[in-house]
Amino acid sequence: MTNVILINAPIVLYANGVDRETNYISDGDEFSFYPINLLYIASYLIKKGHSVKVIDPTAYTLTLDEIVRIVYNVKPKIIGITAMTPSIQSAVILARELQIFDVPIVLGGIHMTNDPGIITRHPYFDYGVVGDGERVFYEIMQGNHKAGIVHAPRIEDLDSLPFPARHLVDINKYKRPEQMNFEAFHIDILTSRGCAYNCSFCSIPNSGHKVRFRKAKYVVDEIENSYDDCNGYFTFNDDCFTLSKAHVLSLCNEIIDRKLKIRFMASTRANCIDKEVVKALKRMGCKNLCIGVESGSERIRNEVIGKEVSDKDIATCVALCRSHGIIASLFLMVGLPSETHLDMKKTIGIGPRLKADYIGVHQTTPYPNSRIYQLAMREGKIPCDLVDQWAEGSRGRDFRKAWVFYVPDGFTQKDMVDYKRRVYLRFYLDPGWIIRKLWHWIRHPVYFIKNDLKLFKLLPSVIMRGGTKGQFS
């Protein structure tokens, strides 16, 4: 008998099949990410003897009516809901509707951690968990906490947690709309939790900046455990995978010692890379390194974002990746506070100048608990009750249209979209990039041609919208 239901709140929650057919809105990036946070909680509860069902409405195209029917049939003793800010509206709708079952409803996830007052302003939740949810959720089930906001102690020993219960979802359902059917599915793995930095656009969790690392042995045990499900393709979803050189080298040695052949991608910062680290990444199977650059302007990057990464750091990082055969992808942004036309032109030019392999461009989005969110409220660029307007549905159902992006003084929202388009077109129509792609296709035709086909699927949307259909900003 299942006594726990965990729900991944979707960005768009449709009332029923007719609503979905007539009012469909692209569900976005959540297509490609299974709810690993819920799967960690599920595995912990299973270890404690509970039976758990995970519901992910986007992946399984479930409507509100269908979710209510599932809960009615299962009759759980408790319901947990996780939500990001884009999905908090759906979380509120779910909690309001599921109250009829008279069981405790717990809200967790990044939005709750950054906006604990949400459960007071929208009193459909019995508990709200701030921080790591595994142990606290179990304690709530045991009756060890009063209703309301529960601050979870940070879990220091991540290796004490069982592997995520991936068997509770069909991981093959998680592909972005632009991905090809033949593309290998990547399994997400976390080797650490936390971020040591404090970028102004980022909603840093209230749990602080301490980064906790898992031991290499347990990470590679998990890799071996899930290897056959993905044919050795992984994504390390740490906030900064190469933050600790010792951690990376330890993982590399463990993978090599076990003679595992894996292929993976990861994200990092340009000032957390050196030759020894890049060599280790190559040896352990890194194919793609996503580098958080944000702005081509050193002033914006360091004085406004607080990145503390120089132009030289970025150039060195990209050059090291290229010399060791690792794809270097740059994450870029437009629309940061005090940004000028000259700053944005530097962002337009940084990808071609550094000879990066790919770029992704987003517009600055103020999220609760970030410094840019607070600045935008002080400047009057966003209403003080923006979250509640979105949560209660008064701004509509499409997050991309309902939320307010940050637009620097002297610019319009149209200017931001135009700049995003210019960044993309300047990079992907650069003769140097085209020549490098042809060379890649000649040298590695199977890998690169397959990898690049989705770019052609994305091109019309990038030209028209300055981005893909699925991205939030």
Phi, psi and omega in degrees: 000128179281125179245000177227132171241128177244128186241131173269102184302127180281163177289325175236123178250117182268140183295318182200183182298321180296316178301316181296318182291324186266339184233036187295133174235134180306131183279347169082209189297340183293347174303327192258002183235115173284153188283080185297331178296318177292325181290330173293314179298317181300315182295324178295317180292322177298318178299330180273003175100008181264156175257132190233140171241132178254130179245122176238094189302324182293308183299325184255010180047050180266139177264172178300315179304317182291323178295315179300320180295319178298314181297320178300317182288324183282322182054063181287164175270343181202150179234131175246139179233132174249144184211138164273175176300315178300337183254009183292331177299316180293323179299318180295316179299315180300311182298319180298317181286324185279355176301336183298341183273354174053046173234154180301138176242126185245129175257131174221187180106178189295324181293315179300320180296324182266350182215067185301333182291353182301326183282344175277319181286335178230082193281057177253354181255141177276326181225151171228124184259125176257118178102201183299127190263347190302300185289322182295321179299317178297319179296323177297319178297329180277358180079024185270001181226143172285155178299148180124205181279129179242119178270114185277129173299142180297134176278108184282319182264089182294337180287351176281348180272139174291161179299151178305143182278071184294341180292349181277352176229159174269098187295342180288350178280348189264086174223143176292153182302329183277352180288149179274153181299330184276352182293140180291139176281134178260132174268131180280136177225137175257125176257355178203168172227141176106162177226132184278354189250179186214059179295142188292338182271353190261139175275089180290127179300152180293351181287355174099187188256004180290131178261130179250128183254143171275150176291144183304321182303315184286325176298313183287330171302317179294321177301312179297322182297328184249006187303312185292338181286342183227009181055032175086013178260125184225158169235121175273112189265025175296151177299322176215097189296327185258022180304318181249115178299318181300321179296313180297314181295323178295316177298316180301312182298320181293319179294317180294316181300326181271001177057041178272135176255099179241160173231132185212163171235157182204168179243150181203183173246149185293337180269010177245031183225136168217180186299319181296319179293316180297320177299319179294318178300317180297315183296326183272355171112019180291127177255330187215125177245119180266123188249122179283099181260318179068293184233146173282350180266121179297327178297311180296316184299320187259320182277327184264312181278327185081031186285325182059044178231125183272165173302322180295320177303314183292315179300318179295317181298311181296318180298319178296318178299312182298319183290341180249014175071027177255130178295130179253111179251134183254132171267123183236160179222152169231154177089042178265154182307136179068008181294140180246173176302320181295319178300316182291327176295326176294325176292321177301322188268349190291322180297306177298322182296321182271355181061045176290165181270320180214161174223156169228137186235132178229155174268144182300124182243117179287116177251147181308141178078006173265156180294326179291327176298314179296319178297316182298324177292317180297324181278354180078016180281335176227148179289151181296335180254032182304315181301315183289324175301318179291315184298323182274355175088006183288346178260008180099188186250346183266108185303322184296332178265333185277322183284161182252120176279158176278126177239116181299155178304138178090359180238166173241168176299324177298322177300319182296316179296319179297319179293320176301316180297319181293323178298313180297310186292321178299324182282307188279348174257007178291127181304324180296319179294318180298318178296317179297322178295316179300320179293320177298318181295324179291317184283322183226068189299318184294311185292308189284322180296316177297318182295329186267349183300325182293340176299324180289330176290328184276337189305313180301319180293320180297318181293319184282318190249348187076023179174176180280162180297328188274339187285147184290328191226000000 
